[in-house]
Structures are given as C-alpha cells and as structure tokens.
Amino acid sequence: MASGVEREQVVRNKQVLFKDYVTGFPKESNMQLTTSTATLKLPQGSTGVLVKNLYLSCDPYNKAHMTKPSSDTPSFIETYTPGSPMTGFGVAKVLESGDANFKRGDLVWGITGWEEYSLINATESLFKIHNTDVPLSYYTGILGMPGLTAYVGFYEVCSPKKGETVYISAASGAVGQLVGQFAKLMGCYVVGSAGSKEKVDLLKNKFGFDEAFNYKEEPNLDAALKRYFPEGIDIYFENVGGKMLDAVLPNMKFRGRIAACGMISQYNLEKPEGVHNLMFLVYREVRMQGFVVLNYYHLYEKFLETVLLDIKKGKITYVEDVVEGLESAPSALIGLFTGRNVGKQVVVVSRE
C-alpha cells in the first residue's frame, strides 16, 4: 500500500463491466456485475494513484461512451472498451500515490472506474477535496462536474442580468436545479419544466422557481411557453432538444441567449429529430452556444468558492437520488433516460 507496508494486500474488487456497444436505449444487460481481485499496491514506477471508490455519479453523458466510435465521435469522448470496467465521475479516497500532488488519505473527485478499487493513471482529471464539512457525495453533483456545468452555462455563456426571464428544461436534474437557483439569486424570473408532478412541486417548493410545469401534460409546448412567458424568454438553458427546442425558438426575445448544455431527448434515437424553427435565431438575433465543461476547469476554484458560501448560508439547496451498492448502478443509470430519478443520481460504493 503506502510506505511502511511490507506485504501486498489482495482484496475482492466488485466491478461493473461494459458488455457491448449500444444502439438506441441502453439496457441493464449492456452492463455486467462481476467480482475480480485487486492488489492494493501501485505497480513499480507508476505515477498514478490507487483509490478506494466511495461515490459514483450516473450522468446522461455515460450513454455517449457506450456507443461504438465513429468518425463523428468527438475527440474528448473515449468510448468504453467491451469487457472492461465502465468509468465516470466519482469521489474516492487515495490509498497510495505515485503522483506528488496526492498522498495517502486524500479525498478526490474526478474520473474513476465503476468498481470498488481503481488505479487512476490520468491524475490530471482529479481534483483534491479540501472542504469536507458538506456531504462528500456533493462532489459528484453540486460541487463537481454538474455544478460547474450549471455555473459555466449560466454565468459564462448566458451573461444574465437582473430581472431577465429564464427557462430551464429538465429542470429538476443535477444541472437544472442549480441553474434555476443561480437565476433566482440574480433576481431573474425563472420557470422550469420536468416530467412528473413530484418534480414540478420540487421546483416550486424546494428550489424556489417562480413557476414550473409538467411537459408531459402539455399538448402544445408553444402555448405552454406563451402562458408562462407572455413577453418572451431572455435565457433558455437547453437540456432536452428536439420538440422542446423547436417550441422555445419562436418564444425567444430579441438578442436572447441559449446555452446548449445537452439534448437528452436525442441521445437514444438512431436518427436524431430535426429542428424546424432555427430561422428565429436569425430574425431575433438570438445567440445559441454549446459548451463542454472540460474546457472550463480553470474556473473550478472560483466556482467552488462561490457555491460553497451559498450552500453554507442556506441560499442554495440540492436534492440527490441515492442508491446503495455497485449492483444498483446499472439500473440507476438506465433510470436517467426514463426520468425515474428525482435529483442528482448517486451510487454509494462505500461509506468508508
């Protein structure tokens, strides 16, 4: 393990393996729970870190890693290898380190394996956790990648102003619930949509949205948006795409801004839906910008300082959907695509 340990320790290592590439909706059968062994000692000369995983994050982007690579696959997406453990964001404890930036006992968040123990060679993807007076699981969400995504998309991409009107789709998810609260702190009028009465109630009563609606109960999304935004939308935080984006475009104000964060309605379609109202971008000089949070990691410390203070002052709240055990991870991931989760989906691997 670390210096002073004379013999290597071999332990059981439960893992979730990726079985084969996915077309359409992913299924639990695309993943396999297995148990192997792990040696709790770094290989000779390794500059990586050996960790015990504590919490794993289930995110819609995992689907992109399950799809067979093609010439259209973005360079930053490394597809999973069939027969190998899946990977994703998580929180872990360092058992041994060959990287001078980390030491035994450090808590970290970043890309790790869907397994109990991982050897992480790409240590540049890890962030050391210094603030432990909040739940560690928060570093899979509000204080991790989803939190930074919300911060970057809202503040950096949308450049909000007090009093503006803000609409957020998939608003009760890991990112959307934060964008709405950021917008309220700015003094904006905020409306979110979600897929159940429970989630709509959460948006209004827990997260402080001005209004919220269940998109599944709206036969005409354009009419619904005109009801909540009679004078139009200044900022749209896009998480859904497809028919939702088509309905939003005619309702955007002159020089409105759209942050294209994700399009979950399209991830499992073999042929993506077309969008018909794009000319409204031209007519109303609307700016629509996509962004990849990996390119904004330099803002993490600034983000962390701001959001930690808001959490401690009670200005921001966060809801997690927590399941116990690696064996629950495949089902939890699949549930994201049917809206089964309420809040940020987290898998507890070990509570230490």
C-alpha positions as a Markdown table, in Angstrom:
| # | Residue | x | y | z |
|---|---|---|---|---|
| 1 | Met | 0.0 | 0.0 | 0.0 |
| 2 | Ala | 2.0 | 3.1 | 1.2 |
| 3 | Ser | 5.5 | 3.2 | 2.5 |
| 4 | Gly | 5.9 | 1.1 | 5.6 |
| 5 | Val | 3.6 | -1.7 | 4.4 |
| 6 | Glu | 5.7 | -4.8 | 3.9 |
| 7 | Arg | 3.4 | -7.1 | 2.0 |
| 8 | Glu | 0.9 | -6.6 | -0.7 |
| 9 | Gln | -2.8 | -6.9 | 0.2 |
| 10 | Val | -5.1 | -8.6 | -2.3 |
| 11 | Val | -8.8 | -7.9 | -2.0 |
| 12 | Arg | -12.1 | -8.7 | -3.8 |
| 13 | Asn | -13.0 | -5.9 | -6.3 |
| 14 | Lys | -16.6 | -5.7 | -7.4 |
| 15 | Gln | -16.9 | -4.1 | -10.8 |
| 16 | Val | -19.5 | -3.1 | -13.4 |
| 17 | Leu | -18.2 | -4.2 | -16.8 |
| 18 | Phe | -19.3 | -2.8 | -20.2 |
| 19 | Lys | -20.5 | -5.7 | -22.3 |
| 20 | Asp | -21.1 | -4.3 | -25.8 |
| 21 | Tyr | -21.8 | -1.2 | -27.8 |
| 22 | Val | -25.3 | 0.2 | -27.6 |
| 23 | Thr | -27.8 | 1.4 | -30.3 |
| 24 | Gly | -30.9 | 3.1 | -29.2 |
| 25 | Phe | -31.8 | 2.9 | -25.5 |
| 26 | Pro | -29.1 | 1.4 | -23.2 |
| 27 | Lys | -30.3 | -1.6 | -21.1 |
| 28 | Glu | -29.1 | -3.1 | -17.9 |
| 29 | Ser | -28.0 | -6.1 | -20.0 |
| 30 | Asn | -25.4 | -3.9 | -21.7 |
| 31 | Met | -23.6 | -4.0 | -18.3 |
| 32 | Gln | -22.4 | -6.9 | -16.1 |
| 33 | Leu | -21.7 | -7.0 | -12.4 |
| 34 | Thr | -18.6 | -9.2 | -11.7 |
| 35 | Thr | -16.1 | -9.7 | -8.9 |
| 36 | Ser | -12.3 | -9.9 | -9.5 |
| 37 | Thr | -9.4 | -9.1 | -7.3 |
| 38 | Ala | -7.2 | -6.0 | -6.8 |
| 39 | Thr | -3.7 | -5.7 | -5.4 |
| 40 | Leu | -3.6 | -2.7 | -3.1 |
| 41 | Lys | -0.2 | -1.6 | -4.2 |
| 42 | Leu | 0.9 | 0.6 | -7.1 |
| 43 | Pro | 2.9 | -1.1 | -9.9 |
| 44 | Gln | 6.6 | -0.4 | -9.8 |
| 45 | Gly | 7.3 | 3.1 | -11.2 |
| 46 | Ser | 3.7 | 4.1 | -11.5 |
| 47 | Thr | 2.8 | 7.8 | -11.4 |
| 48 | Gly | -0.8 | 7.1 | -11.0 |
| 49 | Val | -3.0 | 6.8 | -7.8 |
| 50 | Leu | -4.6 | 3.8 | -6.3 |
| 51 | Val | -8.0 | 4.7 | -4.8 |
| 52 | Lys | -11.0 | 3.2 | -3.0 |
| 53 | Asn | -14.1 | 4.5 | -4.6 |
| 54 | Leu | -16.8 | 5.9 | -2.3 |
| 55 | Tyr | -19.5 | 7.5 | -4.6 |
| 56 | Leu | -20.2 | 7.2 | -8.3 |
| 57 | Ser | -22.1 | 9.6 | -10.5 |
| 58 | Cys | -24.7 | 8.5 | -13.1 |
| 59 | Asp | -24.9 | 11.0 | -15.9 |
| 60 | Pro | -26.7 | 11.1 | -19.3 |
| 61 | Tyr | -23.3 | 11.6 | -20.9 |
| 62 | Asn | -22.4 | 8.0 | -20.0 |
| 63 | Lys | -24.5 | 6.9 | -23.0 |
| 64 | Ala | -22.0 | 8.6 | -25.4 |
| 65 | His | -19.3 | 6.4 | -24.0 |
| 66 | Met | -21.4 | 3.3 | -24.7 |
| 67 | Thr | -21.8 | 4.0 | -28.4 |
| 68 | Lys | -19.5 | 2.4 | -31.0 |
| 69 | Pro | -16.9 | 5.0 | -32.0 |
| 70 | Ser | -17.2 | 6.6 | -35.5 |
| 71 | Ser | -15.7 | 9.5 | -37.5 |
| 72 | Asp | -18.4 | 11.7 | -35.8 |
| 73 | Thr | -17.4 | 10.8 | -32.3 |
| 74 | Pro | -16.0 | 14.0 | -30.5 |
| 75 | Ser | -12.3 | 13.7 | -29.6 |
| 76 | Phe | -13.0 | 14.2 | -25.9 |
| 77 | Ile | -15.3 | 11.2 | -25.7 |
| 78 | Glu | -13.4 | 8.0 | -25.0 |
| 79 | Thr | -15.7 | 5.1 | -25.7 |
| 80 | Tyr | -15.8 | 2.2 | -23.3 |
| 81 | Thr | -14.0 | -1.0 | -24.1 |
| 82 | Pro | -16.2 | -4.1 | -24.1 |
| 83 | Gly | -15.2 | -6.4 | -21.2 |
| 84 | Ser | -13.6 | -3.6 | -19.2 |
| 85 | Pro | -15.0 | -1.6 | -16.2 |
| 86 | Met | -17.1 | 1.4 | -17.0 |
| 87 | Thr | -15.8 | 4.8 | -16.0 |
| 88 | Gly | -17.3 | 8.1 | -14.9 |
| 89 | Phe | -17.2 | 10.8 | -12.3 |
| 90 | Gly | -16.8 | 9.8 | -8.7 |
| 91 | Val | -15.5 | 10.5 | -5.2 |
| 92 | Ala | -12.6 | 8.4 | -3.9 |
| 93 | Lys | -10.0 | 8.0 | -1.2 |
| 94 | Val | -6.3 | 7.7 | -2.1 |
| 95 | Leu | -4.7 | 4.5 | -0.8 |
| 96 | Glu | -1.3 | 5.0 | -2.5 |
| 97 | Ser | 0.1 | 7.7 | -4.8 |
| 98 | Gly | 2.9 | 7.9 | -7.3 |
| 99 | Asp | 1.9 | 11.5 | -8.1 |
| 100 | Ala | 3.5 | 14.1 | -5.9 |
| 101 | Asn | 0.2 | 16.1 | -5.9 |
| 102 | Phe | -1.6 | 13.4 | -4.0 |
| 103 | Lys | -0.9 | 11.4 | -0.9 |
| 104 | Arg | -2.4 | 8.5 | 1.1 |
| 105 | Gly | -5.7 | 9.6 | 2.8 |
| 106 | Asp | -6.5 | 12.4 | 0.3 |
| 107 | Leu | -10.1 | 12.6 | -0.8 |
| 108 | Val | -10.5 | 13.3 | -4.6 |
| 109 | Trp | -13.2 | 13.7 | -7.2 |
| 110 | Gly | -12.8 | 13.1 | -10.9 |
| 111 | Ile | -12.9 | 10.2 | -13.5 |
| 112 | Thr | -12.7 | 6.8 | -11.9 |
| 113 | Gly | -13.8 | 3.2 | -12.5 |
| 114 | Trp | -17.2 | 1.7 | -11.8 |
| 115 | Glu | -15.6 | -0.6 | -9.2 |
| 116 | Glu | -14.6 | -0.7 | -5.6 |
| 117 | Tyr | -10.9 | -0.1 | -6.2 |
| 118 | Ser | -9.3 | 1.7 | -9.2 |
| 119 | Leu | -5.8 | 2.5 | -10.5 |
| 120 | Ile | -6.1 | 6.0 | -12.0 |
| 121 | Asn | -3.3 | 6.9 | -14.3 |
| 122 | Ala | -4.8 | 10.1 | -15.7 |
| 123 | Thr | -4.3 | 12.0 | -12.5 |
| 124 | Glu | -4.8 | 15.3 | -14.3 |
| 125 | Ser | -8.5 | 14.6 | -14.2 |
| 126 | Leu | -8.6 | 14.5 | -10.4 |
| 127 | Phe | -9.4 | 17.4 | -8.0 |
| 128 | Lys | -8.4 | 17.2 | -4.4 |
| 129 | Ile | -11.3 | 17.7 | -1.9 |
| 130 | His | -10.4 | 20.2 | 0.8 |
| 131 | Asn | -13.8 | 21.1 | 2.1 |
| 132 | Thr | -15.3 | 18.1 | 4.0 |
| 133 | Asp | -18.0 | 20.0 | 6.0 |
| 134 | Val | -20.5 | 19.2 | 3.3 |
| 135 | Pro | -21.6 | 15.7 | 2.2 |
| 136 | Leu | -18.8 | 14.0 | 0.1 |
| 137 | Ser | -21.5 | 12.9 | -2.4 |
| 138 | Tyr | -21.9 | 16.6 | -3.3 |
| 139 | Tyr | -18.7 | 16.3 | -5.3 |
| 140 | Thr | -20.5 | 14.1 | -7.8 |
| 141 | Gly | -23.0 | 16.9 | -8.3 |
| 142 | Ile | -23.4 | 20.4 | -6.9 |
| 143 | Leu | -19.6 | 20.7 | -6.2 |
| 144 | Gly | -18.4 | 18.6 | -9.1 |
| 145 | Met | -18.9 | 18.4 | -12.8 |
| 146 | Pro | -22.7 | 19.1 | -12.9 |
| 147 | Gly | -22.3 | 22.1 | -10.6 |
| 148 | Leu | -19.5 | 23.6 | -12.7 |
| 149 | Thr | -21.6 | 22.9 | -15.8 |
| 150 | Ala | -24.5 | 24.9 | -14.3 |
| 151 | Tyr | -22.2 | 27.7 | -13.3 |
| 152 | Val | -20.4 | 28.0 | -16.6 |
| 153 | Gly | -23.6 | 27.6 | -18.7 |
| 154 | Phe | -25.5 | 30.2 | -16.8 |
| 155 | Tyr | -22.9 | 32.8 | -15.9 |
| 156 | Glu | -20.3 | 32.5 | -18.6 |
| 157 | Val | -22.4 | 31.5 | -21.7 |
| 158 | Cys | -25.6 | 33.3 | -20.9 |
| 159 | Ser | -24.3 | 36.5 | -19.2 |
| 160 | Pro | -27.5 | 37.0 | -17.2 |
| 161 | Lys | -28.9 | 40.3 | -16.0 |
| 162 | Lys | -31.2 | 41.1 | -13.0 |
| 163 | Gly | -34.9 | 40.9 | -14.0 |
| 164 | Glu | -34.4 | 38.7 | -17.1 |
| 165 | Thr | -36.7 | 35.8 | -17.9 |
| 166 | Val | -35.1 | 32.3 | -17.7 |
| 167 | Tyr | -36.5 | 29.0 | -18.9 |
| 168 | Ile | -34.8 | 25.6 | -18.0 |
| 169 | Ser | -35.8 | 22.3 | -19.4 |
| 170 | Ala | -35.1 | 19.0 | -17.4 |
| 171 | Ala | -35.0 | 21.5 | -14.6 |
| 172 | Ser | -35.1 | 19.0 | -11.6 |
| 173 | Gly | -31.9 | 17.2 | -12.8 |
| 174 | Ala | -28.4 | 17.5 | -11.5 |
| 175 | Val | -27.7 | 20.7 | -13.5 |
| 176 | Gly | -31.1 | 22.2 | -14.0 |
| 177 | Gln | -31.9 | 22.5 | -10.3 |
| 178 | Leu | -28.8 | 24.6 | -9.8 |
| 179 | Val | -29.3 | 26.9 | -12.8 |
| 180 | Gly | -32.7 | 27.8 | -11.5 |
| 181 | Gln | -31.3 | 28.7 | -8.1 |
| 182 | Phe | -28.4 | 30.7 | -9.6 |
| 183 | Ala | -31.0 | 32.6 | -11.7 |
| 184 | Lys | -33.2 | 33.4 | -8.6 |
| 185 | Leu | -30.1 | 34.7 | -6.8 |
| 186 | Met | -29.6 | 37.0 | -9.7 |
| 187 | Gly | -33.1 | 38.4 | -9.4 |
| 188 | Cys | -34.5 | 36.7 | -12.5 |
| 189 | Tyr | -38.0 | 35.3 | -13.3 |
| 190 | Val | -37.5 | 31.5 | -13.5 |
| 191 | Val | -39.7 | 28.8 | -15.0 |
| 192 | Gly | -38.7 | 25.1 | -15.3 |
| 193 | Ser | -40.2 | 22.0 | -16.9 |
| 194 | Ala | -40.0 | 18.4 | -15.7 |
| 195 | Gly | -41.7 | 15.1 | -16.2 |
| 196 | Ser | -43.8 | 14.5 | -13.1 |
| 197 | Lys | -46.0 | 16.3 | -10.5 |
| 198 | Glu | -43.4 | 15.4 | -7.8 |
| 199 | Lys | -40.6 | 17.1 | -9.8 |
| 200 | Val | -42.8 | 20.1 | -10.5 |
| 201 | Asp | -43.6 | 20.5 | -6.8 |
| 202 | Leu | -39.9 | 20.2 | -6.0 |
| 203 | Leu | -39.0 | 23.0 | -8.4 |
| 204 | Lys | -41.5 | 25.4 | -6.9 |
| 205 | Asn | -41.4 | 24.4 | -3.3 |
| 206 | Lys | -37.8 | 23.3 | -2.7 |
| 207 | Phe | -35.8 | 25.2 | -5.3 |
| 208 | Gly | -37.8 | 28.4 | -5.4 |
| 209 | Phe | -38.7 | 28.6 | -9.1 |
| 210 | Asp | -41.4 | 31.1 | -9.9 |
| 211 | Glu | -43.3 | 28.6 | -12.0 |
| 212 | Ala | -42.9 | 25.1 | -13.2 |
| 213 | Phe | -44.9 | 22.7 | -15.4 |
| 214 | Asn | -45.1 | 19.0 | -16.4 |
| 215 | Tyr | -44.3 | 18.9 | -20.1 |
| 216 | Lys | -46.0 | 15.5 | -20.5 |
| 217 | Glu | -49.3 | 17.2 | -19.6 |
| 218 | Glu | -48.9 | 19.9 | -22.2 |
| 219 | Pro | -50.4 | 19.0 | -25.6 |
| 220 | Asn | -48.9 | 22.2 | -27.1 |
| 221 | Leu | -45.5 | 23.2 | -25.8 |
| 222 | Asp | -45.6 | 26.5 | -27.7 |
| 223 | Ala | -48.8 | 27.5 | -25.9 |
| 224 | Ala | -47.4 | 26.5 | -22.6 |
| 225 | Leu | -44.4 | 28.7 | -23.0 |
| 226 | Lys | -46.5 | 31.6 | -24.1 |
| 227 | Arg | -48.6 | 31.2 | -20.9 |
| 228 | Tyr | -45.5 | 31.4 | -18.7 |
| 229 | Phe | -43.6 | 33.9 | -20.9 |
| 230 | Pro | -46.1 | 36.3 | -22.5 |
| 231 | Glu | -43.3 | 38.7 | -23.3 |
| 232 | Gly | -40.8 | 36.0 | -24.3 |
| 233 | Ile | -37.7 | 34.3 | -22.9 |
| 234 | Asp | -34.3 | 36.1 | -22.4 |
| 235 | Ile | -32.3 | 32.9 | -21.4 |
| 236 | Tyr | -33.0 | 29.3 | -22.3 |
| 237 | Phe | -30.9 | 26.6 | -20.6 |
| 238 | Glu | -31.2 | 23.7 | -23.0 |
| 239 | Asn | -31.1 | 20.2 | -21.7 |
| 240 | Val | -33.6 | 18.4 | -23.9 |
| 241 | Gly | -33.5 | 19.4 | -27.6 |
| 242 | Gly | -35.9 | 18.1 | -30.2 |
| 243 | Lys | -39.5 | 19.3 | -29.9 |
| 244 | Met | -38.7 | 21.3 | -26.8 |
| 245 | Leu | -36.1 | 23.3 | -28.6 |
| 246 | Asp | -38.4 | 23.8 | -31.5 |
| 247 | Ala | -41.1 | 25.2 | -29.2 |
| 248 | Val | -38.6 | 27.6 | -27.4 |
| 249 | Leu | -37.2 | 29.2 | -30.5 |
| 250 | Pro | -40.3 | 31.3 | -31.5 |
| 251 | Asn | -40.6 | 32.4 | -27.9 |
| 252 | Met | -37.1 | 33.8 | -27.5 |
| 253 | Lys | -36.8 | 37.6 | -27.1 |
| 254 | Phe | -34.7 | 39.8 | -29.3 |
| 255 | Arg | -31.0 | 39.0 | -28.6 |
| 256 | Gly | -31.9 | 36.3 | -26.2 |
| 257 | Arg | -29.3 | 33.6 | -25.3 |
| 258 | Ile | -29.4 | 29.8 | -25.3 |
| 259 | Ala | -26.9 | 27.7 | -23.5 |
| 260 | Ala | -26.9 | 24.3 | -25.2 |
| 261 | Cys | -25.8 | 22.0 | -22.3 |
| 262 | Gly | -27.4 | 18.7 | -23.5 |
| 263 | Met | -30.2 | 17.2 | -25.5 |
| 264 | Ile | -31.4 | 14.1 | -23.6 |
| 265 | Ser | -34.4 | 13.6 | -25.9 |
| 266 | Gln | -31.9 | 12.8 | -28.7 |
| 267 | Tyr | -29.3 | 10.6 | -27.0 |
| 268 | Asn | -31.1 | 7.3 | -27.7 |
| 269 | Leu | -32.5 | 7.9 | -31.1 |
| 270 | Glu | -30.9 | 6.2 | -34.1 |
| 271 | Lys | -31.9 | 9.1 | -36.2 |
| 272 | Pro | -32.0 | 12.5 | -34.4 |
| 273 | Glu | -35.0 | 14.7 | -34.8 |
| 274 | Gly | -34.8 | 17.8 | -37.0 |
| 275 | Val | -35.4 | 21.3 | -35.7 |
| 276 | His | -37.7 | 23.5 | -37.8 |
| 277 | Asn | -37.6 | 26.9 | -36.2 |
| 278 | Leu | -34.0 | 27.8 | -36.5 |
| 279 | Met | -34.7 | 31.0 | -38.5 |
| 280 | Phe | -35.8 | 32.6 | -35.3 |
| 281 | Leu | -32.1 | 32.7 | -34.3 |
| 282 | Val | -31.7 | 35.0 | -37.3 |
| 283 | Tyr | -34.9 | 37.1 | -37.0 |
| 284 | Arg | -34.3 | 37.9 | -33.4 |
| 285 | Glu | -30.5 | 37.8 | -33.3 |
| 286 | Val | -30.6 | 35.0 | -30.7 |
| 287 | Arg | -27.2 | 33.6 | -29.7 |
| 288 | Met | -27.2 | 29.8 | -29.2 |
| 289 | Gln | -23.9 | 28.4 | -27.9 |
| 290 | Gly | -22.9 | 24.9 | -27.0 |
| 291 | Phe | -20.2 | 24.3 | -24.4 |
| 292 | Val | -18.2 | 21.4 | -22.9 |
| 293 | Val | -17.4 | 21.8 | -19.3 |
| 294 | Leu | -14.0 | 20.1 | -19.6 |
| 295 | Asn | -12.8 | 23.3 | -21.3 |
| 296 | Tyr | -13.8 | 25.4 | -18.3 |
| 297 | Tyr | -12.0 | 23.5 | -15.5 |
| 298 | His | -9.8 | 26.6 | -14.9 |
| 299 | Leu | -12.9 | 28.3 | -13.4 |
| 300 | Tyr | -13.4 | 25.5 | -10.8 |
| 301 | Glu | -11.8 | 27.2 | -7.8 |
| 302 | Lys | -13.8 | 30.4 | -8.5 |
| 303 | Phe | -16.9 | 28.4 | -8.8 |
| 304 | Leu | -16.2 | 26.4 | -5.6 |
| 305 | Glu | -15.6 | 29.5 | -3.5 |
| 306 | Thr | -18.9 | 31.0 | -4.6 |
| 307 | Val | -21.1 | 27.9 | -4.3 |
| 308 | Leu | -19.7 | 26.6 | -1.0 |
| 309 | Leu | -20.5 | 30.0 | 0.5 |
| 310 | Asp | -24.1 | 29.9 | -0.9 |
| 311 | Ile | -24.6 | 26.4 | 0.5 |
| 312 | Lys | -23.3 | 27.3 | 3.9 |
| 313 | Lys | -25.6 | 30.4 | 4.0 |
| 314 | Gly | -28.6 | 28.3 | 3.0 |
| 315 | Lys | -29.0 | 30.2 | -0.3 |
| 316 | Ile | -28.7 | 27.0 | -2.4 |
| 317 | Thr | -30.1 | 23.6 | -1.7 |
| 318 | Tyr | -29.6 | 20.3 | -3.5 |
| 319 | Val | -31.5 | 17.1 | -4.0 |
| 320 | Glu | -29.9 | 13.7 | -4.6 |
| 321 | Asp | -31.4 | 10.4 | -5.6 |
| 322 | Val | -29.1 | 7.9 | -3.8 |
| 323 | Val | -28.9 | 4.2 | -4.3 |
| 324 | Glu | -26.7 | 1.8 | -2.3 |
| 325 | Gly | -24.1 | -0.6 | -3.8 |
| 326 | Leu | -22.4 | -1.1 | -7.2 |
| 327 | Glu | -25.0 | -3.7 | -8.0 |
| 328 | Ser | -27.6 | -0.8 | -8.2 |
| 329 | Ala | -25.5 | 1.2 | -10.7 |
| 330 | Pro | -26.8 | -0.3 | -14.0 |
| 331 | Ser | -30.4 | 0.2 | -13.0 |
| 332 | Ala | -29.7 | 3.8 | -11.7 |
| 333 | Leu | -28.1 | 4.7 | -15.0 |
| 334 | Ile | -30.9 | 3.4 | -17.2 |
| 335 | Gly | -33.4 | 5.2 | -15.0 |
| 336 | Leu | -32.0 | 8.6 | -16.1 |
| 337 | Phe | -33.4 | 8.1 | -19.6 |
| 338 | Thr | -36.9 | 7.5 | -18.4 |
| 339 | Gly | -36.9 | 10.2 | -15.8 |
| 340 | Arg | -37.1 | 7.8 | -12.9 |
| 341 | Asn | -34.6 | 9.7 | -10.7 |
| 342 | Val | -35.5 | 12.7 | -8.6 |
| 343 | Gly | -32.5 | 14.9 | -8.4 |
| 344 | Lys | -28.8 | 14.0 | -8.9 |
| 345 | Gln | -28.4 | 10.2 | -9.3 |
| 346 | Val | -25.6 | 9.0 | -7.0 |
| 347 | Val | -24.4 | 5.4 | -6.3 |
| 348 | Val | -22.9 | 4.7 | -2.9 |
| 349 | Val | -20.0 | 2.3 | -3.3 |
| 350 | Ser | -18.6 | 2.6 | 0.2 |
| 351 | Arg | -19.2 | 5.0 | 3.1 |
| 352 | Glu | -15.7 | 4.1 | 4.4 |
